[in-house]
Amino acid sequence: MHAHSSLCQTDHLPRVQRIPVFRRAAVAGLIAALAPLSALAVELRAEVVSKGLEHPWGLTFIDQGRMLVTERPGRLRLVQPDGTLGEPIQGVPQVDAGGQGGLHDVVADSRFQDNRTIYLCYAEAGPGGNSTAMASARLAEDGRRLEQVKVLFSQRPKVRSSAHFGCRIVEAKDGTLFLTLGERFSRKEDAQSLDNHLGKIIRVKKDGSVPPDNPFAGTGKPAGALPEIWSYGHRNIQGAALGPDGKLWIVEHGPQGGDEVNRIEPGKNYGWPVITYGENYGGGKIGAGITSKPGMEQPLHYWTPSIAPSGLVFLKSARYGQPWQGSLFTGSLKFSYLARLEMRDAKMGREDKLLQDLKQRIRDVREGPDGLLYVLTDESRGQLIRLRPGT
């Protein structure tokens, strides 16, 4: 499929590689019109923290500078601050690995220091096929196993498909959990129906129960609407984060063109597959071929052609200088770069393409406790890379 095509493997980076932020020859004229000349000289140092990861997918920071990283085949690994990679952690839920499916996101609870709780999302097999599931677990004190594993949510229905699982987790400021859910590719029309979980974002409490203030949880909701649904009309959301405004922001894959950045409001319809800026693989309109319709939300930004965005973070720190603070970062799987989208008064400004010289698919990007950006490269021997400013 167009947005998910594999790229050839590359040699490992040296331990430190200097990477220009901008490809000067290609964009010098545009940058000169938009930014001070000093911005042209900005460089990043890419430090390989850990390597030899098999298609790493999600990253979270826990304690004492340590990290947890998922590998799509079904392994969860503990990474020490010096990059030492631990043996696979025992007790991970059974994962239905294949195609795009496997062990996906991992997020540490906001009170991890007290409760050692993490959340995982993954492809779960069952009658009818598979679907996205989310579980909570406690990381044992020795860091070698998971305890008290509990499935909090299972997407319905299960579908015989190896595509479009979505599967990003975000903890809201009120302690509830958002989970993004793909429409499984073959069931795109179901993204418009509220009686299923395909192409939705759901919101649940940490015990899996439904918050009473969900948009379809109260009286007067549409007949058959599932109460855990937060928003609908999505395709395949592989990046999600809380924005500076406290809202949930996402990036989602379009088909051939039409990848989107959306700011999510409860109960809203984000249009797929009725409206899209993309087209069918190989060409041809989707549905009526329209890009807007009353009652359906417009993206804040979209990419044509598709970049296959994955991972999402708003940079809070000033480690890279004020111009980057507050920017939105997402990885491109298709074109192998890190995108920086400038925010201006809650609107999208310019886009910079970073780390193109890595020539690796970027699956996830997070901000560490040190205020630096960390990226995962989705390769058979993937890497965890820390980005330092300066030469």
ChimeraX attribute file (.defattr): number of C-alpha atoms within 10 A of each C-alpha:
attribute: neighborCount
match mode: 1-to-1
recipient: residues
	/A:1	10
	/A:2	15
	/A:3	21
	/A:4	15
	/A:5	10
	/A:6	13
	/A:7	15
	/A:8	9
	/A:9	13
	/A:10	11
	/A:11	9
	/A:12	14
	/A:13	14
	/A:14	9
	/A:15	12
	/A:16	16
	/A:17	16
	/A:18	17
	/A:19	20
	/A:20	18
	/A:21	20
	/A:22	20
	/A:23	16
	/A:24	13
	/A:25	7
	/A:26	9
	/A:27	11
	/A:28	13
	/A:29	10
	/A:30	11
	/A:31	17
	/A:32	13
	/A:33	9
	/A:34	9
	/A:35	12
	/A:36	9
	/A:37	11
	/A:38	8
	/A:39	13
	/A:40	16
	/A:41	12
	/A:42	15
	/A:43	19
	/A:44	20
	/A:45	20
	/A:46	24
	/A:47	19
	/A:48	20
	/A:49	21
	/A:50	20
	/A:51	19
	/A:52	14
	/A:53	23
	/A:54	19
	/A:55	23
	/A:56	32
	/A:57	29
	/A:58	28
	/A:59	29
	/A:60	20
	/A:61	21
	/A:62	22
	/A:63	13
	/A:64	9
	/A:65	13
	/A:66	15
	/A:67	19
	/A:68	22
	/A:69	24
	/A:70	27
	/A:71	23
	/A:72	27
	/A:73	20
	/A:74	21
	/A:75	22
	/A:76	28
	/A:77	21
	/A:78	22
	/A:79	21
	/A:80	17
	/A:81	14
	/A:82	10
	/A:83	16
	/A:84	13
	/A:85	19
	/A:86	14
	/A:87	13
	/A:88	16
	/A:89	17
	/A:90	16
	/A:91	16
	/A:92	18
	/A:93	23
	/A:94	13
	/A:95	22
	/A:96	22
	/A:97	17
	/A:98	13
	/A:99	12
	/A:100	17
	/A:101	25
	/A:102	26
	/A:103	31
	/A:104	32
	/A:105	29
	/A:106	27
	/A:107	23
	/A:108	27
	/A:109	23
	/A:110	16
	/A:111	12
	/A:112	16
	/A:113	11
	/A:114	8
	/A:115	13
	/A:116	20
	/A:117	22
	/A:118	22
	/A:119	23
	/A:120	26
	/A:121	31
	/A:122	30
	/A:123	29
	/A:124	22
	/A:125	18
	/A:126	14
	/A:127	9
	/A:128	11
	/A:129	14
	/A:130	25
	/A:131	32
	/A:132	32
	/A:133	24
	/A:134	26
	/A:135	22
	/A:136	26
	/A:137	22
	/A:138	20
	/A:139	22
	/A:140	15
	/A:141	9
	/A:142	7
	/A:143	16
	/A:144	16
	/A:145	16
	/A:146	22
	/A:147	15
	/A:148	13
	/A:149	18
	/A:150	15
	/A:151	17
	/A:152	18
	/A:153	20
	/A:154	20
	/A:155	21
	/A:156	14
	/A:157	17
	/A:158	19
	/A:159	21
	/A:160	15
	/A:161	19
	/A:162	20
	/A:163	20
	/A:164	25
	/A:165	31
	/A:166	35
	/A:167	30
	/A:168	28
	/A:169	28
	/A:170	24
	/A:171	22
	/A:172	16
	/A:173	11
	/A:174	7
	/A:175	14
	/A:176	17
	/A:177	21
	/A:178	23
	/A:179	25
	/A:180	31
	/A:181	29
	/A:182	29
	/A:183	28
	/A:184	25
	/A:185	18
	/A:186	13
	/A:187	15
	/A:188	19
	/A:189	16
	/A:190	21
	/A:191	28
	/A:192	21
	/A:193	16
	/A:194	21
	/A:195	17
	/A:196	18
	/A:197	27
	/A:198	35
	/A:199	33
	/A:200	31
	/A:201	26
	/A:202	24
	/A:203	28
	/A:204	23
	/A:205	17
	/A:206	17
	/A:207	14
	/A:208	19
	/A:209	14
	/A:210	18
	/A:211	17
	/A:212	13
	/A:213	12
	/A:214	18
	/A:215	21
	/A:216	22
	/A:217	18
	/A:218	12
	/A:219	7
	/A:220	7
	/A:221	12
	/A:222	12
	/A:223	9
	/A:224	11
	/A:225	16
	/A:226	19
	/A:227	22
	/A:228	25
	/A:229	25
	/A:230	25
	/A:231	24
	/A:232	28
	/A:233	27
	/A:234	28
	/A:235	32
	/A:236	28
	/A:237	30
	/A:238	30
	/A:239	29
	/A:240	28
	/A:241	24
	/A:242	19
	/A:243	20
	/A:244	14
	/A:245	9
	/A:246	10
	/A:247	15
	/A:248	19
	/A:249	22
	/A:250	25
	/A:251	26
	/A:252	25
	/A:253	29
	/A:254	29
	/A:255	26
	/A:256	23
	/A:257	22
	/A:258	24
	/A:259	28
	/A:260	27
	/A:261	23
	/A:262	19
	/A:263	21
	/A:264	20
	/A:265	15
	/A:266	18
	/A:267	14
	/A:268	15
	/A:269	20
	/A:270	27
	/A:271	23
	/A:272	24
	/A:273	23
	/A:274	20
	/A:275	21
	/A:276	26
	/A:277	23
	/A:278	26
	/A:279	19
	/A:280	15
	/A:281	14
	/A:282	8
	/A:283	9
	/A:284	11
	/A:285	13
	/A:286	18
	/A:287	12
	/A:288	10
	/A:289	16
	/A:290	14
	/A:291	15
	/A:292	14
	/A:293	11
	/A:294	7
	/A:295	10
	/A:296	17
	/A:297	19
	/A:298	20
	/A:299	18
	/A:300	12
	/A:301	15
	/A:302	22
	/A:303	18
	/A:304	15
	/A:305	16
	/A:306	24
	/A:307	26
	/A:308	32
	/A:309	34
	/A:310	28
	/A:311	30
	/A:312	27
	/A:313	24
	/A:314	24
	/A:315	23
	/A:316	16
	/A:317	18
	/A:318	13
	/A:319	15
	/A:320	19
	/A:321	10
	/A:322	10
	/A:323	12
	/A:324	19
	/A:325	16
	/A:326	19
	/A:327	22
	/A:328	21
	/A:329	29
	/A:330	28
	/A:331	32
	/A:332	24
	/A:333	26
	/A:334	20
	/A:335	19
	/A:336	25
	/A:337	24
	/A:338	27
	/A:339	22
	/A:340	21
	/A:341	21
	/A:342	20
	/A:343	18
	/A:344	11
	/A:345	7
	/A:346	12
	/A:347	10
	/A:348	15
	/A:349	14
	/A:350	13
	/A:351	14
	/A:352	17
	/A:353	18
	/A:354	21
	/A:355	23
	/A:356	19
	/A:357	14
	/A:358	19
	/A:359	16
	/A:360	26
	/A:361	28
	/A:362	31
	/A:363	30
	/A:364	29
	/A:365	28
	/A:366	24
	/A:367	21
	/A:368	18
	/A:369	13
	/A:370	9
	/A:371	15
	/A:372	18
	/A:373	22
	/A:374	20
	/A:375	26
	/A:376	28
	/A:377	27
	/A:378	25
	/A:379	22
	/A:380	13
	/A:381	16
	/A:382	24
	/A:383	25
	/A:384	24
	/A:385	23
	/A:386	22
	/A:387	23
	/A:388	19
	/A:389	15
	/A:390	12
	/A:391	12
